[in-house]
Each structure stands twice: as structure tokens, then as C-alpha cells.
């Protein structure tokens, strides 16, 4: 049975944990790549964008790059920041997401949110990465 990426993305968006895990296992066996691009975004971007922490954990455990950029040069971390998913932001930072990058309009990741919880997570991450907090 062939994996359909649109079905995987749908299961990620709808936080269908069991279905997503099954799809990822099948995708890994069939394609050898558990983070392919679909419409210019990787599965890890969809998980971050929709606040699907469980899928983020699965993807990272299977070796997904937390710093991969999509067709718009958006990282999973930036997607999680913009969508206000604090738990995903924390997880991505704790798993090596690069906080030194900027958005396409020149904003830092810290400047990209008004959410106080996310700002604190980003500031803590900047300190851990020995980056300026400005």
C-alpha cells in the first residue's frame, strides 16, 4: 500500500495520533524518508504549524531536521511561534532549533511574537545558545 502524503498531512492537522504514527512508519518503510515535502512544506512544518506536539516528537525521534526550511524559508520553530504553540516552541528549542535566524522581513524570532510565554521560551533559548537577547 502506497503512502498518500495528503492523508498524512490531514492526520497531522487533525491530531489523529495513531493514524499519523502508522502513516509515518509506513512512509519510512516505503520511501525511507519520514519528512518529505508536500506542497513545499515538510511534515515537521505541518506538525509545528498545527501544534501537534506528539507528531513533532515522533518526527524528531526518527531523525527529522528541526531547522529545515520550507518553500517560504520558514522553519518549524517559526511556524510554531507564529501560531502560538508554546509547547511546540519549547520542544523545538530543546531539540536544537536555531534561534539566530530571522524572518524574511528581518525580524528576529523574539520580535515575531507578542505571546509572553513564547517570548520567555525564546529568551531562555537564546541564552542557552549564547546568542544576544535584543
N, CA, C and O atoms as a printed pandas DataFrame, in Angstrom:
     atom_number atom_name residue_name chain_id  residue_number  x_coord  y_coord  z_coord
0              1         N          UNK        A               1    0.846   -1.177    0.000
1              2        CA          UNK        A               1    0.000    0.000    0.000
2              3         C          UNK        A               1    0.891    1.239    0.000
3              4         O          UNK        A               1    1.815    1.337    0.807
4              5         N          UNK        A               2    0.625    2.169   -0.883
5              6        CA          UNK        A               2    1.424    3.371   -1.008
6              7         C          UNK        A               2    0.918    4.457   -0.072
7              8         O          UNK        A               2   -0.285    4.624    0.124
8              9         N          UNK        A               3    1.869    5.192    0.501
9             10        CA          UNK        A               3    1.507    6.292    1.388
10            11         C          UNK        A               3    1.073    7.492    0.570
11            12         O          UNK        A               3    1.710    7.852   -0.420
12            13         N          UNK        A               4   -0.001    8.095    0.989
13            14        CA          UNK        A               4   -0.516    9.295    0.355
14            15         C          UNK        A               4   -0.184   10.464    1.287
15            16         O          UNK        A               4   -0.685   10.530    2.409
16            17         N          UNK        A               5    0.660   11.383    0.816
17            18        CA          UNK        A               5    1.085   12.473    1.681
18            19         C          UNK        A               5   -0.073   13.359    2.118
19            20         O          UNK        A               5   -0.048   13.888    3.229
20            21         N          UNK        A               6   -1.076   13.533    1.283
21            22        CA          UNK        A               6   -2.207   14.362    1.699
22            23         C          UNK        A               6   -2.937   13.727    2.882
23            24         O          UNK        A               6   -3.447   14.441    3.745
24            25         N          UNK        A               7   -2.993   12.404    2.931
25            26        CA          UNK        A               7   -3.621   11.720    4.066
26            27         C          UNK        A               7   -2.792   11.905    5.337
27            28         O          UNK        A               7   -3.343   12.086    6.423
28            29         N          UNK        A               8   -1.481   11.859    5.199
29            30        CA          UNK        A               8   -0.614   12.050    6.357
30            31         C          UNK        A               8   -0.776   13.473    6.896
31            32         O          UNK        A               8   -0.918   13.676    8.101
32            33         N          UNK        A               9   -0.753   14.447    5.996
33            34        CA          UNK        A               9   -0.908   15.839    6.417
34            35         C          UNK        A               9   -2.265   16.041    7.085
35            36         O          UNK        A               9   -2.359   16.744    8.091
36            37         N          UNK        A              10   -3.310   15.436    6.541
37            38        CA          UNK        A              10   -4.639   15.540    7.142
38            39         C          UNK        A              10   -4.625   14.977    8.560
39            40         O          UNK        A              10   -5.196   15.575    9.472
40            41         N          UNK        A              11   -3.978   13.836    8.747
41            42        CA          UNK        A              11   -3.939   13.228   10.082
42            43         C          UNK        A              11   -3.119   14.084   11.056
43            44         O          UNK        A              11   -3.431   14.138   12.246
44            45         N          UNK        A              12   -2.074   14.751   10.553
45            46        CA          UNK        A              12   -1.285   15.651   11.397
46            47         C          UNK        A              12   -2.139   16.854   11.811
47            48         O          UNK        A              12   -2.191   17.210   12.988
48            49         N          UNK        A              13   -2.802   17.469   10.839
49            50        CA          UNK        A              13   -3.637   18.646   11.116
50            51         C          UNK        A              13   -4.734   18.335   12.122
51            52         O          UNK        A              13   -5.068   19.173   12.960
52            53         N          UNK        A              14   -5.292   17.137   12.042
53            54        CA          UNK        A              14   -6.406   16.759   12.902
54            55         C          UNK        A              14   -5.972   16.013   14.158
55            56         O          UNK        A              14   -6.800   15.500   14.911
56            57         N          UNK        A              15   -4.668   15.964   14.369
57            58        CA          UNK        A              15   -4.070   15.343   15.567
58            59         C          UNK        A              15   -4.572   13.918   15.789
59            60         O          UNK        A              15   -4.892   13.518   16.908
60            61         N          UNK        A              16   -4.630   13.177   14.710
61            62        CA          UNK        A              16   -5.004   11.766   14.778
62            63         C          UNK        A              16   -3.727   10.966   15.037
63            64         O          UNK        A              16   -3.106   10.435   14.117
64            65         N          UNK        A              17   -3.361   10.898   16.292
65            66        CA          UNK        A              17   -2.068   10.367   16.726
66            67         C          UNK        A              17   -1.777    8.975   16.205
67            68         O          UNK        A              17   -0.708    8.736   15.645
68            69         N          UNK        A              18   -2.710    8.050   16.381
69            70        CA          UNK        A              18   -2.471    6.670   15.948
70            71         C          UNK        A              18   -2.314    6.579   14.440
71            72         O          UNK        A              18   -1.411    5.904   13.945
72            73         N          UNK        A              19   -3.195    7.262   13.704
73            74        CA          UNK        A              19   -3.112    7.249   12.240
74            75         C          UNK        A              19   -1.798    7.838   11.764
75            76         O          UNK        A              19   -1.151    7.294   10.869
76            77         N          UNK        A              20   -1.406    8.957   12.367
77            78        CA          UNK        A              20   -0.162    9.608   11.971
78            79         C          UNK        A              20    1.028    8.687   12.205
79            80         O          UNK        A              20    1.898    8.563   11.343
80            81         N          UNK        A              21    1.070    8.047   13.358
81            82        CA          UNK        A              21    2.181    7.133   13.668
82            83         C          UNK        A              21    2.232    5.987   12.661
83            84         O          UNK        A              21    3.309    5.613   12.196
84            85         N          UNK        A              22    1.077    5.435   12.327
85            86        CA          UNK        A              22    1.028    4.354   11.329
86            87         C          UNK        A              22    1.494    4.842    9.967
87            88         O          UNK        A              22    2.271    4.168    9.292
88            89         N          UNK        A              23    1.013    6.027    9.560
89            90        CA          UNK        A              23    1.434    6.600    8.273
90            91         C          UNK        A              23    2.942    6.812    8.240
91            92         O          UNK        A              23    3.593    6.501    7.243
92            93         N          UNK        A              24    3.503    7.343    9.331
93            94        CA          UNK        A              24    4.942    7.605    9.366
94            95         C          UNK        A              24    5.755    6.317    9.301
95            96         O          UNK        A              24    6.776    6.261    8.616
96            97         N          UNK        A              25    5.314    5.296   10.003
97            98        CA          UNK        A              25    6.005    4.001    9.939
98            99         C          UNK        A              25    5.982    3.452    8.519
99           100         O          UNK        A              25    6.990    2.961    8.013
100          101         N          UNK        A              26    4.824    3.543    7.889
101          102        CA          UNK        A              26    4.686    3.036    6.524
102          103         C          UNK        A              26    5.530    3.862    5.557
103          104         O          UNK        A              26    6.189    3.315    4.673
104          105         N          UNK        A              27    5.506    5.171    5.730
105          106        CA          UNK        A              27    6.286    6.059    4.874
106          107         C          UNK        A              27    7.776    5.764    5.005
107          108         O          UNK        A              27    8.503    5.741    4.012
108          109         N          UNK        A              28    8.217    5.543    6.223
109          110        CA          UNK        A              28    9.630    5.241    6.463
110          111         C          UNK        A              28   10.031    3.943    5.763
111          112         O          UNK        A              28   11.110    3.862    5.177
112          113         N          UNK        A              29    9.162    2.926    5.822
113          114        CA          UNK        A              29    9.451    1.646    5.176
114          115         C          UNK        A              29    9.423    1.760    3.656
115          116         O          UNK        A              29   10.273    1.192    2.971
116          117         N          UNK        A              30    8.445    2.496    3.130
117          118        CA          UNK        A              30    8.274    2.573    1.676
118          119         C          UNK        A              30    9.225    3.549    1.002
119          120         O          UNK        A              30    9.776    3.257   -0.059
120          121         N          UNK        A              31    9.417    4.707    1.621
121          122        CA          UNK        A              31   10.195    5.760    0.967
122          123         C          UNK        A              31   11.557    5.988    1.604
123          124         O          UNK        A              31   12.436    6.592    0.990
124          125         N          UNK        A              32   11.735    5.515    2.819
125          126        CA          UNK        A              32   12.993    5.737    3.519
126          127         C          UNK        A              32   13.181    7.185    3.963
127          128         O          UNK        A              32   14.275    7.567    4.379
128          129         N          UNK        A              33   12.138    7.980    3.880
129          130        CA          UNK        A              33   12.191    9.396    4.245
130          131         C          UNK        A              33   10.919    9.729    5.001
131          132         O          UNK        A              33    9.825    9.648    4.443
132          133         N          UNK        A              34   11.051   10.100    6.257
133          134        CA          UNK        A              34    9.849   10.368    7.047
134          135         C          UNK        A              34    9.514   11.854    7.088
135          136         O          UNK        A              34    8.620   12.261    7.830
136          137         N          UNK        A              35   10.214   12.672    6.304
137          138        CA          UNK        A              35    9.927   14.099    6.296
138          139         C          UNK        A              35    9.931   14.666    4.876
139          140         O          UNK        A              35   10.607   15.659    4.609
140          141         N          UNK        A              36    9.187   14.044    3.970
141          142        CA          UNK        A              36    9.178   14.546    2.597
142          143         C          UNK        A              36    8.412   15.861    2.487
143          144         O          UNK        A              36    7.624   16.214    3.365
144          145         N          UNK        A              37    8.657   16.569    1.408
145          146        CA          UNK        A              37    7.926   17.815    1.166
146          147         C          UNK        A              37    6.576   17.509    0.534
147          148         O          UNK        A              37    6.447   16.621   -0.309
148          149         N          UNK        A              38    5.581   18.266    0.961
149          150        CA          UNK        A              38    4.230   18.198    0.392
150          151         C          UNK        A              38    3.773   19.642    0.245
151          152         O          UNK        A              38    3.643   20.363    1.234
152          153         N          UNK        A              39    3.532   20.058   -0.984
153          154        CA          UNK        A              39    3.162   21.450   -1.282
154          155         C          UNK        A              39    4.197   22.439   -0.739
155          156         O          UNK        A              39    3.850   23.520   -0.262
156          157         N          UNK        A              40    5.467   22.052   -0.822
157          158        CA          UNK        A              40    6.549   22.947   -0.449
158          159         C          UNK        A              40    6.871   23.016    1.032
159          160         O          UNK        A              40    7.711   23.806    1.462
160          161         N          UNK        A              41    6.196   22.180    1.806
161          162        CA          UNK        A              41    6.445   22.146    3.258
162          163         C          UNK        A              41    6.702   20.709    3.652
163          164         O          UNK        A              41    6.168   19.780    3.047
164          165         N          UNK        A              42    7.530   20.535    4.680
165          166        CA          UNK        A              42    7.811   19.192    5.170
166          167         C          UNK        A              42    6.820   18.833    6.267
167          168         O          UNK        A              42    6.158   19.706    6.828
168          169         N          UNK        A              43    6.725   17.559    6.564
169          170        CA          UNK        A              43    5.762   17.106    7.571
170          171         C          UNK        A              43    6.002   17.774    8.923
171          172         O          UNK        A              43    5.056   18.065    9.655
172          173         N          UNK        A              44    7.269   18.016    9.248
173          174        CA          UNK        A              44    7.579   18.664   10.521
174          175         C          UNK        A              44    7.011   20.082   10.574
175          176         O          UNK        A              44    6.660   20.563   11.652
176          177         N          UNK        A              45    6.917   20.757    9.426
177          178        CA          UNK        A              45    6.305   22.090    9.390
178          179         C          UNK        A              45    4.810   22.008    9.705
179          180         O          UNK        A              45    4.276   22.825   10.455
180          181         N          UNK        A              46    4.152   21.019    9.128
181          182        CA          UNK        A              46    2.715   20.860    9.393
182          183         C          UNK        A              46    2.474   20.562   10.873
183          184         O          UNK        A              46    1.545   21.101   11.475
184          185         N          UNK        A              47    3.300   19.716   11.449
185          186        CA          UNK        A              47    3.137   19.380   12.868
186          187         C          UNK        A              47    3.322   20.627   13.738
187          188         O          UNK        A              47    2.546   20.852   14.667
188          189         N          UNK        A              48    4.332   21.429   13.445
189          190        CA          UNK        A              48    4.583   22.649   14.214
190          191         C          UNK        A              48    3.473   23.669   13.999
191          192         O          UNK        A              48    3.017   24.315   14.943
192          193         N          UNK        A              49    3.047   23.806   12.761
193          194        CA          UNK        A              49    2.016   24.776   12.388
194          195         C          UNK        A              49    0.683   24.492   13.080
195          196         O          UNK        A              49   -0.036   25.419   13.452
196          197         N          UNK        A              50    0.360   23.225   13.249
197          198        CA          UNK        A              50   -0.922   22.842   13.844
198          199         C          UNK        A              50   -0.804   22.451   15.316
199          200         O          UNK        A              50   -1.760   21.948   15.907
200          201         N          UNK        A              51    0.362   22.682   15.900
201          202        CA          UNK        A              51    0.531   22.426   17.327
202          203         C          UNK        A              51    0.467   20.962   17.701
203          204         O          UNK        A              51    0.034   20.614   18.800
204          205         N          UNK        A              52    0.894   20.107   16.795
205          206        CA          UNK        A              52    0.837   18.668   17.037
206          207         C          UNK        A              52    2.156   18.197   17.653
207          208         O          UNK        A              52    3.045   17.695   16.965
208          209         N          UNK        A              53    2.250   18.374   18.967
209          210        CA          UNK        A              53    3.473   18.042   19.688
210          211         C          UNK        A              53    3.830   16.564   19.564
211          212         O          UNK        A              53    5.001   16.225   19.392
212          213         N          UNK        A              54    2.847   15.693   19.647
213          214        CA          UNK        A              54    3.124   14.261   19.559
214          215         C          UNK        A              54    3.810   13.913   18.235
215          216         O          UNK        A              54    4.775   13.148   18.210
216          217         N          UNK        A              55    3.310   14.473   17.151
217          218        CA          UNK        A              55    3.926   14.190   15.851
218          219         C          UNK        A              55    5.315   14.813   15.759
219          220         O          UNK        A              55    6.220   14.209   15.184
220          221         N          UNK        A              56    5.499   16.006   16.311
221          222        CA          UNK        A              56    6.842   16.595   16.348
222          223         C          UNK        A              56    7.813   15.653   17.052
223          224         O          UNK        A              56    8.928   15.427   16.583
224          225         N          UNK        A              57    7.374   15.111   18.179
225          226        CA          UNK        A              57    8.228   14.186   18.932
226          227         C          UNK        A              57    8.570   12.959   18.100
227          228         O          UNK        A              57    9.717   12.513   18.090
228          229         N          UNK        A              58    7.580   12.413   17.403
229          230        CA          UNK        A              58    7.828   11.241   16.549
230          231         C          UNK        A              58    8.816   11.571   15.433
231          232         O          UNK        A              58    9.757   10.819   15.182
232          233         N          UNK        A              59    8.595   12.686   14.776
233          234        CA          UNK        A              59    9.448   13.066   13.647
234          235         C          UNK        A              59   10.891   13.315   14.091
235          236         O          UNK        A              59   11.833   12.880   13.429
236          237         N          UNK        A              60   11.054   14.005   15.194
237          238        CA          UNK        A              60   12.412   14.279   15.698
238          239         C          UNK        A              60   13.081   12.983   16.144
239          240         O          UNK        A              60   14.269   12.773   15.897
240          241         N          UNK        A              61   12.321   12.126   16.793
241          242        CA          UNK        A              61   12.864   10.826   17.227
242          243         C          UNK        A              61   13.343   10.016   16.019
243          244         O          UNK        A              61   14.321    9.274   16.114
244          245         N          UNK        A              62   12.657   10.159   14.892
245          246        CA          UNK        A              62   13.033    9.434   13.680
246          247         C          UNK        A              62   14.116   10.156   12.873
247          248         O          UNK        A              62   14.523    9.683   11.811
248          249         N          UNK        A              63   14.580   11.304   13.380
249          250        CA          UNK        A              63   15.718   11.970   12.754
250          251         C          UNK        A              63   15.427   13.187   11.907
251          252         O          UNK        A              63   16.303   13.633   11.165
252          253         N          UNK        A              64   14.235   13.739   11.987
253          254        CA          UNK        A              64   13.925   14.936   11.198
254          255         C          UNK        A              64   14.769   16.124   11.646
255          256         O          UNK        A              64   15.061   16.287   12.831
256          257         N          UNK        A              65   15.147   16.930   10.695
257          258        CA          UNK        A              65   15.915   18.144   10.939
258          259         C          UNK        A              65   14.971   19.230   11.448
259          260         O          UNK        A              65   14.062   19.644   10.729
260          261         N          UNK        A              66   15.177   19.692   12.673
261          262        CA          UNK        A              66   14.299   20.719   13.241
262          263         C          UNK        A              66   14.544   22.089   12.619
263          264         O          UNK        A              66   13.769   23.017   12.848
264          265         N          UNK        A              67   15.606   22.226   11.840
265          266        CA          UNK        A              67   15.935   23.511   11.226
266          267         C          UNK        A              67   15.656   23.575    9.724
267          268         O          UNK        A              67   16.059   24.531    9.060
268          269         N          UNK        A              68   14.983   22.584    9.196
269          270        CA          UNK        A              68   14.696   22.569    7.758
270          271         C          UNK        A              68   13.744   23.721    7.418
271          272         O          UNK        A              68   12.809   24.011    8.164
272          273         N          UNK        A              69   13.997   24.361    6.290
273          274        CA          UNK        A              69   13.138   25.462    5.847
274          275         C          UNK        A              69   12.175   24.976    4.775
275          276         O          UNK        A              69   12.502   24.101    3.973
276          277         N          UNK        A              70   10.980   25.561    4.777
277          278        CA          UNK        A              70   10.014   25.232    3.733
278          279         C          UNK        A              70   10.225   26.158    2.537
279          280         O          UNK        A              70   11.195   26.915    2.501
280          281         N          UNK        A              71    9.333   26.101    1.571
281          282        CA          UNK        A              71    9.489   26.884    0.337
282          283         C          UNK        A              71    9.443   28.391    0.594
283          284         O          UNK        A              71    9.850   29.176   -0.262
284          285         N          UNK        A              72    8.959   28.794    1.748
285          286        CA          UNK        A              72    8.886   30.206    2.112
286          287         C          UNK        A              72    9.993   30.603    3.086
287          288         O          UNK        A              72    9.975   31.701    3.641
288          289         N          UNK        A              73   10.959   29.701    3.290
289          290        CA          UNK        A              73   12.075   29.882    4.225
290          291         C          UNK        A              73   11.590   30.017    5.670
291          292         O          UNK        A              73   12.148   30.780    6.458
292          293         N          UNK        A              74   10.541   29.262    5.998
293          294        CA          UNK        A              74   10.000   29.213    7.359
294          295         C          UNK        A              74   10.466   27.910    7.985
295          296         O          UNK        A              74   10.350   26.841    7.385
296          297         N          UNK        A              75   10.990   28.013    9.190
297          298        CA          UNK        A              75   11.398   26.823    9.931
298          299         C          UNK        A              75   10.213   26.319   10.751
299          300         O          UNK        A              75    9.251   27.057   10.967
300          301         N          UNK        A              76   10.274   25.070   11.209
301          302        CA          UNK        A              76    9.219   24.587   12.104
302          303         C          UNK        A              76    9.075   25.470   13.348
303          304         O          UNK        A              76    7.961   25.716   13.811
304          305         N          UNK        A              77   10.199   25.943   13.885
305          306        CA          UNK        A              77   10.137   26.800   15.064
306          307         C          UNK        A              77    9.375   28.088   14.770
307          308         O          UNK        A              77    8.523   28.495   15.559
308          309         N          UNK        A              78    9.665   28.719   13.667
309          310        CA          UNK        A              78    8.969   29.957   13.323
310          311         C          UNK        A              78    7.475   29.703   13.116
311          312         O          UNK        A              78    6.645   30.520   13.515
312          313         N          UNK        A              79    7.136   28.584   12.499
313          314        CA          UNK        A              79    5.719   28.236   12.319
314          315         C          UNK        A              79    5.035   28.103   13.676
315          316         O          UNK        A              79    3.928   28.607   13.865
316          317         N          UNK        A              80    5.686   27.430   14.616
317          318        CA          UNK        A              80    5.111   27.255   15.955
318          319         C          UNK        A              80    5.004   28.591   16.691
319          320         O          UNK        A              80    4.026   28.838   17.397
320          321         N          UNK        A              81    6.005   29.445   16.526
321          322        CA          UNK        A              81    5.972   30.768   17.154
322          323         C          UNK        A              81    4.796   31.570   16.615
323          324         O          UNK        A              81    4.001   32.110   17.384
324          325         N          UNK        A              82    4.687   31.647   15.293
325          326        CA          UNK        A              82    3.628   32.439   14.676
326          327         C          UNK        A              82    2.233   31.940   15.045
327          328         O          UNK        A              82    1.294   32.727   15.163
328          329         N          UNK        A              83    2.109   30.629   15.226
329          330        CA          UNK        A              83    0.787   30.067   15.533
330          331         C          UNK        A              83    0.507   29.991   17.036
331          332         O          UNK        A              83   -0.584   29.592   17.444
332          333         N          UNK        A              84    1.482   30.370   17.854
333          334        CA          UNK        A              84    1.270   30.431   19.294
334          335         C          UNK        A              84    1.275   29.095   20.010
335          336         O          UNK        A              84    0.590   28.933   21.019
336          337         N          UNK        A              85    2.032   28.143   19.508
337          338        CA          UNK        A              85    2.087   26.810   20.112
338          339         C          UNK        A              85    3.307   26.690   21.035
339          340         O          UNK        A              85    4.358   26.185   20.641
340          341         N          UNK        A              86    3.137   27.167   22.263
341          342        CA          UNK        A              86    4.257   27.247   23.208
342          343         C          UNK        A              86    4.916   25.897   23.472
343          344         O          UNK        A              86    6.143   25.816   23.536
344          345         N          UNK        A              87    4.138   24.853   23.623
345          346        CA          UNK        A              87    4.732   23.537   23.905
346          347         C          UNK        A              87    5.601   23.075   22.739
347          348         O          UNK        A              87    6.651   22.466   22.942
348          349         N          UNK        A              88    5.162   23.364   21.530
349          350        CA          UNK        A              88    5.957   23.001   20.349
350          351         C          UNK        A              88    7.220   23.863   20.271
351          352         O          UNK        A              88    8.293   23.370   19.923
352          353         N          UNK        A              89    7.086   25.148   20.595
353          354        CA          UNK        A              89    8.250   26.040   20.610
354          355         C          UNK        A              89    9.294   25.506   21.590
355          356         O          UNK        A              89   10.470   25.389   21.245
356          357         N          UNK        A              90    8.870   25.187   22.793
357          358        CA          UNK        A              90    9.796   24.659   23.801
358          359         C          UNK        A              90   10.467   23.381   23.314
359          360         O          UNK        A              90   11.683   23.231   23.428
360          361         N          UNK        A              91    9.673   22.458   22.771
361          362        CA          UNK        A              91   10.220   21.191   22.298
362          363         C          UNK        A              91   11.261   21.427   21.201
363          364         O          UNK        A              91   12.340   20.835   21.235
364          365         N          UNK        A              92   10.951   22.271   20.250
365          366        CA          UNK        A              92   11.872   22.517   19.136
366          367         C          UNK        A              92   13.163   23.176   19.620
367          368         O          UNK        A              92   14.254   22.807   19.185
368          369         N          UNK        A              93   13.037   24.150   20.521
369          370        CA          UNK        A              93   14.241   24.789   21.066
370          371         C          UNK        A              93   15.070   23.766   21.837
371          372         O          UNK        A              93   16.291   23.715   21.693
372          373         N          UNK        A              94   14.408   22.958   22.648
373          374        CA          UNK        A              94   15.118   21.930   23.429
374          375         C          UNK        A              94   15.790   20.889   22.540
375          376         O          UNK        A              94   16.701   20.186   22.978
376          377         N          UNK        A              95   15.340   20.791   21.293
377          378        CA          UNK        A              95   15.901   19.803   20.367
378          379         C          UNK        A              95   16.738   20.437   19.260
379          380         O          UNK        A              95   16.893   19.870   18.179
380          381         N          UNK        A              96   17.274   21.625   19.550
381          382        CA          UNK        A              96   18.289   22.208   18.677
382          383         C          UNK        A              96   17.830   23.198   17.632
383          384         O          UNK        A              96   18.601   23.522   16.729
384          385         N          UNK        A              97   16.599   23.694   17.716
385          386        CA          UNK        A              97   16.155   24.693   16.741
386          387         C          UNK        A              97   17.018   25.944   16.852
387          388         O          UNK        A              97   17.274   26.438   17.950
388          389         N          UNK        A              98   17.453   26.440   15.728
389          390        CA          UNK        A              98   18.350   27.587   15.659
390          391         C          UNK        A              98   17.565   28.880   15.877
391          392         O          UNK        A              98   16.627   29.182   15.139
392          393         N          UNK        A              99   17.955   29.624   16.884
393          394        CA          UNK        A              99   17.285   30.887   17.206
394          395         C          UNK        A              99   17.990   32.109   16.623
395          396         O          UNK        A              99   17.553   33.236   16.854
396          397         N          UNK        A             100   19.058   31.910   15.881
397          398        CA          UNK        A             100   19.802   33.050   15.340
398          399         C          UNK        A             100   19.237   33.538   14.005
399          400         O          UNK        A             100   19.621   34.607   13.529
400          401         N          UNK        A             101   18.350   32.786   13.411
401          402        CA          UNK        A             101   17.816   33.172   12.102
402          403         C          UNK        A             101   16.766   34.251   12.238
403          404         O          UNK        A             101   16.230   34.498   13.318
404          405         N          UNK        A             102   16.486   34.888   11.116
405          406        CA          UNK        A             102   15.472   35.937   11.079
406          407         C          UNK        A             102   14.401   35.583   10.047
407          408         O          UNK        A             102   14.595   34.729    9.183
408          409         N          UNK        A             103   13.282   36.260   10.168
409          410        CA          UNK        A             103   12.192   36.067    9.204
410          411         C          UNK        A             103   12.569   36.757    7.894
411          412         O          UNK        A             103   13.554   37.494    7.832
412          413         N          UNK        A             104   11.789   36.516    6.865
413          414        CA          UNK        A             104   12.084   37.109    5.557
414          415         C          UNK        A             104   12.003   38.638    5.592
415          416         O          UNK        A             104   12.588   39.307    4.740
416          417         N          UNK        A             105   11.284   39.192    6.571
417          418        CA          UNK        A             105   11.214   40.656    6.686
418          419         C          UNK        A             105   12.202   41.208    7.723
419          420         O          UNK        A             105   12.096   42.368    8.122
420          421         N          UNK        A             106   13.160   40.384    8.160
421          422        CA          UNK        A             106   14.248   40.838    9.006
422          423         C          UNK        A             106   13.999   40.818   10.498
423          424         O          UNK        A             106   14.845   41.283   11.262
424          425         N          UNK        A             107   12.863   40.295   10.939
425          426        CA          UNK        A             107   12.583   40.224   12.372
426          427         C          UNK        A             107   13.283   39.017   12.990
427          428         O          UNK        A             107   13.442   37.973   12.356
428          429         N          UNK        A             108   13.695   39.191   14.240
429          430        CA          UNK        A             108   14.201   38.045   14.982
430          431         C          UNK        A             108   13.011   37.194   15.395
431          432         O          UNK        A             108   11.864   37.634   15.320
432          433         N          UNK        A             109   13.289   35.982   15.828
433          434        CA          UNK        A             109   12.194   35.128   16.294
434          435         C          UNK        A             109   11.544   35.730   17.541
435          436         O          UNK        A             109   10.342   35.570   17.752
436          437         N          UNK        A             110   12.329   36.416   18.363
437          438        CA          UNK        A             110   11.789   37.068   19.550
438          439         C          UNK        A             110   10.822   38.196   19.154
439          440         O          UNK        A             110    9.789   38.390   19.795
440          441         N          UNK        A             111   11.164   38.922   18.110
441          442        CA          UNK        A             111   10.311   40.016   17.634
442          443         C          UNK        A             111    9.067   39.514   16.896
443          444         O          UNK        A             111    8.184   40.303   16.560
444          445         N          UNK        A             112    8.999   38.215   16.647
445          446        CA          UNK        A             112    7.930   37.646   15.835
446          447         C          UNK        A             112    6.709   37.207   16.629
447          448         O          UNK        A             112    5.780   36.615   16.080
448          449         N          UNK        A             113    6.719   37.500   17.924
449          450        CA          UNK        A             113    5.582   37.083   18.755
450          451         C          UNK        A             113    5.257   38.136   19.798
451          452         O          UNK        A             113    6.134   38.867   20.260
452          453         N          UNK        A             114    3.990   38.202   20.158
453          454        CA          UNK        A             114    3.547   39.029   21.276
454          455         C          UNK        A             114    3.183   38.163   22.476
455          456         O          UNK        A             114    2.852   38.679   23.544
456          457         N          UNK        A             115    3.245   36.849   22.297
457          458        CA          UNK        A             115    2.881   35.900   23.342
458          459         C          UNK        A             115    3.987   35.876   24.399
459          460         O          UNK        A             115    5.128   35.524   24.101
460          461         N          UNK        A             116    3.645   36.250   25.632
461          462        CA          UNK        A             116    4.649   36.358   26.696
462          463         C          UNK        A             116    5.304   35.018   27.031
463          464         O          UNK        A             116    6.506   34.964   27.290
464          465         N          UNK        A             117    4.530   33.948   27.028
465          466        CA          UNK        A             117    5.099   32.627   27.319
466          467         C          UNK        A             117    6.124   32.237   26.258
467          468         O          UNK        A             117    7.197   31.725   26.578
468          469         N          UNK        A             118    5.789   32.481   25.005
469          470        CA          UNK        A             118    6.715   32.151   23.916
470          471         C          UNK        A             118    7.937   33.059   23.965
471          472         O          UNK        A             118    9.055   32.601   23.729
472          473         N          UNK        A             119    7.742   34.338   24.268
473          474        CA          UNK        A             119    8.893   35.242   24.395
474          475         C          UNK        A             119    9.869   34.719   25.454
475          476         O          UNK        A             119   11.080   34.713   25.233
476          477         N          UNK        A             120    9.346   34.285   26.592
477          478        CA          UNK        A             120   10.202   33.756   27.653
478          479         C          UNK        A             120   10.961   32.518   27.172
479          480         O          UNK        A             120   12.152   32.372   27.447
480          481         N          UNK        A             121   10.271   31.628   26.454
481          482        CA          UNK        A             121   10.932   30.428   25.927
482          483         C          UNK        A             121   12.047   30.797   24.954
483          484         O          UNK        A             121   13.129   30.212   24.991
484          485         N          UNK        A             122   11.779   31.774   24.080
485          486        CA          UNK        A             122   12.783   32.202   23.108
486          487         C          UNK        A             122   13.963   32.859   23.829
487          488         O          UNK        A             122   15.116   32.583   23.498
488          489         N          UNK        A             123   13.690   33.720   24.806
489          490        CA          UNK        A             123   14.776   34.361   25.563
490          491         C          UNK        A             123   15.626   33.315   26.266
491          492         O          UNK        A             123   16.854   33.374   26.205
492          493         N          UNK        A             124   14.996   32.367   26.925
493          494        CA          UNK        A             124   15.739   31.284   27.588
494          495         C          UNK        A             124   16.583   30.509   26.578
495          496         O          UNK        A             124   17.732   30.166   26.856
496          497         N          UNK        A             125   16.012   30.235   25.408
497          498        CA          UNK        A             125   16.738   29.521   24.363
498          499         C          UNK        A             125   17.911   30.321   23.831
499          500         O          UNK        A             125   18.985   29.769   23.593
500          501         N          UNK        A             126   17.712   31.628   23.643
501          502        CA          UNK        A             126   18.804   32.483   23.183
502          503         C          UNK        A             126   19.965   32.449   24.169
503          504         O          UNK        A             126   21.128   32.375   23.772
504          505         N          UNK        A             127   19.643   32.502   25.443
505          506        CA          UNK        A             127   20.692   32.449   26.481
506          507         C          UNK        A             127   21.439   31.126   26.432
507          508         O          UNK        A             127   22.667   31.098   26.521
508          509         N          UNK        A             128   20.693   30.021   26.290
509          510        CA          UNK        A             128   21.329   28.692   26.226
510          511         C          UNK        A             128   22.208   28.548   24.985
511          512         O          UNK        A             128   23.214   27.839   25.010
512          513         N          UNK        A             129   21.819   29.232   23.889
513          514        CA          UNK        A             129   22.602   29.168   22.655
514          515         C          UNK        A             129   23.673   30.259   22.600
515          516         O          UNK        A             129   24.323   30.453   21.572
516          517         N          UNK        A             130   23.848   30.972   23.726
517          518        CA          UNK        A             130   24.827   32.055   23.810
518          519         C          UNK        A             130   24.648   33.092   22.708
519          520         O          UNK        A             130   25.611   33.559   22.100
520          521         N          UNK        A             131   23.389   33.435   22.473
521          522        CA          UNK        A             131   23.044   34.444   21.473
522          523         C          UNK        A             131   22.534   35.699   22.176
523          524         O          UNK        A             131   22.000   35.613   23.282
524          525         N          UNK        A             132   22.691   36.850   21.556
525          526        CA          UNK        A             132   22.228   38.093   22.197
526          527         C          UNK        A             132   20.707   38.113   22.329
527          528         O          UNK        A             132   19.979   37.677   21.437
528          529         N          UNK        A             133   20.253   38.628   23.462
529          530        CA          UNK        A             133   18.824   38.802   23.702
530          531         C          UNK        A             133   18.544   40.277   23.482
531          532         O          UNK        A             133   18.690   41.091   24.394
532          533         N          UNK        A             134   18.144   40.612   22.275
533          534        CA          UNK        A             134   17.885   42.017   21.962
534          535         C          UNK        A             134   16.666   42.159   21.094
535          536         O          UNK        A             134   16.294   43.274   20.730
